[in-house]
Amino acid sequence: MNKKLRIAIVAGETSGDILGAGLIRELNQQSPIDIEFCGIGGELMAKEGFVSDADMEKLSIIGFDGLWENLQEILAIRKTLQQKLIANPPDVFVGIDVPDFNLSLEKRLKRNGISIIHYVSPTVWAWRSYRIVKIRKAVSLMLTLFPFEKKYYQQRHVPVEFVGHPLAKKLDPNFRIEDIDSVLLALKNECPDKRLIAVLPGSRRSEIEALGELFINTVLKIHKQDQNTLFLIPFANRRVGEQLQRLVTEHQSQQLLSKCLYFFDGHLSADIMRISDVVLLASGTAALESALLAKPTIVSYKASRLTYWFARLTSTVKYASMPNHLLDEPIVPEFLQNEATVENLSSAVLKYLNDDQLYASTAQALATIHPKLDRNSDRRAASAVLSFLEKELNKKLQKKKCT
């Protein structure tokens, strides 16, 4: 490599922005030559010098919820980016997650001679398994966050590297209590006998609409049965915080809720889970975060009927949350769709609070997840990208010699 590298990256949501920022930082540190980055990313990637061609948030769509009103704009963004990259090809394209956006783009770019790395495996092993055909055509190298995914791709003849999960580096279960945020530590010290429950109903408006009232009513039922409980809710952003606080204000038991329910900024979510006894959350990345901290967790989710029907129709696994796929025996309770009721959720939380043996065995099992994923993923991902580029360069030089 003796020229300036050009790497295109597309991330479509906050988790991808985190991965992208870490990847860019490590690439700049490891590469012997300068790198120019282009594509679509968020604020964290921008802090590493990345200039985005479009608003990353436009790509953050879950299932069919919110898709139709945004589809035309999303397709236009993809078409524009595709034309730009084909006209001025990068040395490699790295698609970070958002497979419904990235895989089609990657397939077209690869047809035009651009090498493709996809970072974060789609859950093709769990549902919509037919996508493996498209992945095989679109992807030159798959970078996975979870160890079982590597075997899946090897068996299906897709080049793959397991790099570990960045959250494992961030979320060490062996934390020091004095490192906890001072506000949370003060609350814990003021209420030493209270049982703390972290409540994370989601980061998107659609998730709060589906789970917000359910979780608040669950909080009430638990507190009525055990008045020694306090509930801590970190909100992902200002909009979500306002949405949740409005639900509490409009609730008929607002006065009681105000005594047992505390709201915090989302950046405290990890510390909130650290000091909590039990975690109640919406299915998603938060379930993995809680598991990495070895916290007994209850998972719930509700989607639109169309999204849920499609997921059930194409699903090949029984469980929705990642911790259950990383354990030898699934132990994290999941209450989805019609099973997501106040009775089910409150009973599951109280069972952990009142059964010391169950609590201890669950925490012990969850503690096995962290060492499986702690691999310094940013560094390994960057090394995999640079190694891939070196191999591609050698192939081109060999081909040139033969001709």
HUDAVEN-V869710 format. One record per residue. N is the residue number from 0. RES is the residue in one small letter. SS is DSSP state (hx for helix, st for strand, lp for the rest). Layout:
n=N res=RES ss=SS
n=N res=RES ss=SS
//
This chain:
n=0 res=m ss=lp
n=1 res=n ss=lp
n=2 res=k ss=lp
n=3 res=k ss=lp
n=4 res=l ss=st
n=5 res=r ss=st
n=6 res=i ss=st
n=7 res=a ss=st
n=8 res=i ss=st
n=9 res=v ss=st
n=10 res=a ss=st
n=11 res=g ss=lp
n=12 res=e ss=lp
n=13 res=t ss=hx
n=14 res=s ss=hx
n=15 res=g ss=hx
n=16 res=d ss=hx
n=17 res=i ss=hx
n=18 res=l ss=hx
n=19 res=g ss=hx
n=20 res=a ss=hx
n=21 res=g ss=hx
n=22 res=l ss=hx
n=23 res=i ss=hx
n=24 res=r ss=hx
n=25 res=e ss=hx
n=26 res=l ss=hx
n=27 res=n ss=hx
n=28 res=q ss=hx
n=29 res=q ss=hx
n=30 res=s ss=lp
n=31 res=p ss=lp
n=32 res=i ss=lp
n=33 res=d ss=lp
n=34 res=i ss=st
n=35 res=e ss=st
n=36 res=f ss=st
n=37 res=c ss=st
n=38 res=g ss=st
n=39 res=i ss=st
n=40 res=g ss=lp
n=41 res=g ss=lp
n=42 res=e ss=hx
n=43 res=l ss=hx
n=44 res=m ss=hx
n=45 res=a ss=hx
n=46 res=k ss=hx
n=47 res=e ss=lp
n=48 res=g ss=lp
n=49 res=f ss=lp
n=50 res=v ss=lp
n=51 res=s ss=lp
n=52 res=d ss=lp
n=53 res=a ss=lp
n=54 res=d ss=lp
n=55 res=m ss=hx
n=56 res=e ss=hx
n=57 res=k ss=hx
n=58 res=l ss=hx
n=59 res=s ss=lp
n=60 res=i ss=lp
n=61 res=i ss=st
n=62 res=g ss=lp
n=63 res=f ss=lp
n=64 res=d ss=st
n=65 res=g ss=lp
n=66 res=l ss=lp
n=67 res=w ss=lp
n=68 res=e ss=lp
n=69 res=n ss=lp
n=70 res=l ss=hx
n=71 res=q ss=hx
n=72 res=e ss=hx
n=73 res=i ss=hx
n=74 res=l ss=hx
n=75 res=a ss=hx
n=76 res=i ss=hx
n=77 res=r ss=hx
n=78 res=k ss=hx
n=79 res=t ss=hx
n=80 res=l ss=hx
n=81 res=q ss=hx
n=82 res=q ss=hx
n=83 res=k ss=hx
n=84 res=l ss=hx
n=85 res=i ss=hx
n=86 res=a ss=hx
n=87 res=n ss=lp
n=88 res=p ss=lp
n=89 res=p ss=lp
n=90 res=d ss=lp
n=91 res=v ss=st
n=92 res=f ss=st
n=93 res=v ss=st
n=94 res=g ss=st
n=95 res=i ss=st
n=96 res=d ss=lp
n=97 res=v ss=lp
n=98 res=p ss=hx
n=99 res=d ss=hx
n=100 res=f ss=hx
n=101 res=n ss=hx
n=102 res=l ss=hx
n=103 res=s ss=hx
n=104 res=l ss=hx
n=105 res=e ss=hx
n=106 res=k ss=hx
n=107 res=r ss=hx
n=108 res=l ss=hx
n=109 res=k ss=hx
n=110 res=r ss=hx
n=111 res=n ss=lp
n=112 res=g ss=lp
n=113 res=i ss=lp
n=114 res=s ss=lp
n=115 res=i ss=st
n=116 res=i ss=st
n=117 res=h ss=st
n=118 res=y ss=st
n=119 res=v ss=lp
n=120 res=s ss=lp
n=121 res=p ss=lp
n=122 res=t ss=lp
n=123 res=v ss=lp
n=124 res=w ss=lp
n=125 res=a ss=lp
n=126 res=w ss=st
n=127 res=r ss=lp
n=128 res=s ss=lp
n=129 res=y ss=lp
n=130 res=r ss=hx
n=131 res=i ss=hx
n=132 res=v ss=hx
n=133 res=k ss=hx
n=134 res=i ss=hx
n=135 res=r ss=hx
n=136 res=k ss=hx
n=137 res=a ss=hx
n=138 res=v ss=lp
n=139 res=s ss=lp
n=140 res=l ss=st
n=141 res=m ss=st
n=142 res=l ss=st
n=143 res=t ss=st
n=144 res=l ss=lp
n=145 res=f ss=lp
n=146 res=p ss=hx
n=147 res=f ss=hx
n=148 res=e ss=hx
n=149 res=k ss=hx
n=150 res=k ss=hx
n=151 res=y ss=hx
n=152 res=y ss=hx
n=153 res=q ss=hx
n=154 res=q ss=hx
n=155 res=r ss=lp
n=156 res=h ss=lp
n=157 res=v ss=lp
n=158 res=p ss=lp
n=159 res=v ss=st
n=160 res=e ss=st
n=161 res=f ss=st
n=162 res=v ss=lp
n=163 res=g ss=lp
n=164 res=h ss=lp
n=165 res=p ss=hx
n=166 res=l ss=hx
n=167 res=a ss=hx
n=168 res=k ss=hx
n=169 res=k ss=hx
n=170 res=l ss=lp
n=171 res=d ss=lp
n=172 res=p ss=lp
n=173 res=n ss=lp
n=174 res=f ss=lp
n=175 res=r ss=lp
n=176 res=i ss=hx
n=177 res=e ss=hx
n=178 res=d ss=hx
n=179 res=i ss=lp
n=180 res=d ss=lp
n=181 res=s ss=hx
n=182 res=v ss=hx
n=183 res=l ss=hx
n=184 res=l ss=hx
n=185 res=a ss=hx
n=186 res=l ss=hx
n=187 res=k ss=hx
n=188 res=n ss=hx
n=189 res=e ss=hx
n=190 res=c ss=lp
n=191 res=p ss=lp
n=192 res=d ss=lp
n=193 res=k ss=lp
n=194 res=r ss=st
n=195 res=l ss=st
n=196 res=i ss=st
n=197 res=a ss=st
n=198 res=v ss=st
n=199 res=l ss=st
n=200 res=p ss=lp
n=201 res=g ss=lp
n=202 res=s ss=lp
n=203 res=r ss=lp
n=204 res=r ss=hx
n=205 res=s ss=hx
n=206 res=e ss=hx
n=207 res=i ss=hx
n=208 res=e ss=hx
n=209 res=a ss=hx
n=210 res=l ss=hx
n=211 res=g ss=hx
n=212 res=e ss=hx
n=213 res=l ss=hx
n=214 res=f ss=hx
n=215 res=i ss=hx
n=216 res=n ss=hx
n=217 res=t ss=hx
n=218 res=v ss=hx
n=219 res=l ss=hx
n=220 res=k ss=hx
n=221 res=i ss=hx
n=222 res=h ss=hx
n=223 res=k ss=hx
n=224 res=q ss=hx
n=225 res=d ss=lp
n=226 res=q ss=lp
n=227 res=n ss=lp
n=228 res=t ss=st
n=229 res=l ss=st
n=230 res=f ss=st
n=231 res=l ss=st
n=232 res=i ss=st
n=233 res=p ss=st
n=234 res=f ss=st
n=235 res=a ss=lp
n=236 res=n ss=lp
n=237 res=r ss=hx
n=238 res=r ss=hx
n=239 res=v ss=hx
n=240 res=g ss=hx
n=241 res=e ss=hx
n=242 res=q ss=hx
n=243 res=l ss=hx
n=244 res=q ss=hx
n=245 res=r ss=hx
n=246 res=l ss=hx
n=247 res=v ss=hx
n=248 res=t ss=hx
n=249 res=e ss=lp
n=250 res=h ss=lp
n=251 res=q ss=lp
n=252 res=s ss=lp
n=253 res=q ss=hx
n=254 res=q ss=hx
n=255 res=l ss=hx
n=256 res=l ss=hx
n=257 res=s ss=hx
n=258 res=k ss=hx
n=259 res=c ss=hx
n=260 res=l ss=st
n=261 res=y ss=st
n=262 res=f ss=st
n=263 res=f ss=st
n=264 res=d ss=st
n=265 res=g ss=hx
n=266 res=h ss=hx
n=267 res=l ss=hx
n=268 res=s ss=hx
n=269 res=a ss=hx
n=270 res=d ss=hx
n=271 res=i ss=hx
n=272 res=m ss=hx
n=273 res=r ss=hx
n=274 res=i ss=hx
n=275 res=s ss=lp
n=276 res=d ss=lp
n=277 res=v ss=st
n=278 res=v ss=st
n=279 res=l ss=st
n=280 res=l ss=st
n=281 res=a ss=st
n=282 res=s ss=lp
n=283 res=g ss=lp
n=284 res=t ss=hx
n=285 res=a ss=hx
n=286 res=a ss=hx
n=287 res=l ss=hx
n=288 res=e ss=hx
n=289 res=s ss=hx
n=290 res=a ss=hx
n=291 res=l ss=hx
n=292 res=l ss=lp
n=293 res=a ss=lp
n=294 res=k ss=lp
n=295 res=p ss=lp
n=296 res=t ss=st
n=297 res=i ss=st
n=298 res=v ss=st
n=299 res=s ss=st
n=300 res=y ss=st
n=301 res=k ss=lp
n=302 res=a ss=lp
n=303 res=s ss=lp
n=304 res=r ss=hx
n=305 res=l ss=hx
n=306 res=t ss=hx
n=307 res=y ss=hx
n=308 res=w ss=hx
n=309 res=f ss=hx
n=310 res=a ss=hx
n=311 res=r ss=hx
n=312 res=l ss=hx
n=313 res=t ss=hx
n=314 res=s ss=st
n=315 res=t ss=lp
n=316 res=v ss=lp
n=317 res=k ss=lp
n=318 res=y ss=lp
n=319 res=a ss=lp
n=320 res=s ss=lp
n=321 res=m ss=hx
n=322 res=p ss=hx
n=323 res=n ss=hx
n=324 res=h ss=hx
n=325 res=l ss=hx
n=326 res=l ss=lp
n=327 res=d ss=lp
n=328 res=e ss=lp
n=329 res=p ss=lp
n=330 res=i ss=lp
n=331 res=v ss=lp
n=332 res=p ss=st
n=333 res=e ss=st
n=334 res=f ss=st
n=335 res=l ss=st
n=336 res=q ss=hx
n=337 res=n ss=hx
n=338 res=e ss=hx
n=339 res=a ss=lp
n=340 res=t ss=lp
n=341 res=v ss=hx
n=342 res=e ss=hx
n=343 res=n ss=hx
n=344 res=l ss=hx
n=345 res=s ss=hx
n=346 res=s ss=hx
n=347 res=a ss=hx
n=348 res=v ss=hx
n=349 res=l ss=hx
n=350 res=k ss=hx
n=351 res=y ss=hx
n=352 res=l ss=hx
n=353 res=n ss=hx
n=354 res=d ss=lp
n=355 res=d ss=hx
n=356 res=q ss=hx
n=357 res=l ss=hx
n=358 res=y ss=hx
n=359 res=a ss=hx
n=360 res=s ss=hx
n=361 res=t ss=hx
n=362 res=a ss=hx
n=363 res=q ss=hx
n=364 res=a ss=hx
n=365 res=l ss=hx
n=366 res=a ss=hx
n=367 res=t ss=hx
n=368 res=i ss=hx
n=369 res=h ss=hx
n=370 res=p ss=hx
n=371 res=k ss=hx
n=372 res=l ss=hx
n=373 res=d ss=lp
n=374 res=r ss=lp
n=375 res=n ss=lp
n=376 res=s ss=hx
n=377 res=d ss=hx
n=378 res=r ss=hx
n=379 res=r ss=hx
n=380 res=a ss=hx
n=381 res=a ss=hx
n=382 res=s ss=hx
n=383 res=a ss=hx
n=384 res=v ss=hx
n=385 res=l ss=hx
n=386 res=s ss=hx
n=387 res=f ss=hx
n=388 res=l ss=hx
n=389 res=e ss=hx
n=390 res=k ss=hx
n=391 res=e ss=hx
n=392 res=l ss=hx
n=393 res=n ss=hx
n=394 res=k ss=hx
n=395 res=k ss=hx
n=396 res=l ss=hx
n=397 res=q ss=hx
n=398 res=k ss=hx
n=399 res=k ss=hx
n=400 res=k ss=hx
n=401 res=c ss=hx
n=402 res=t ss=lp
//
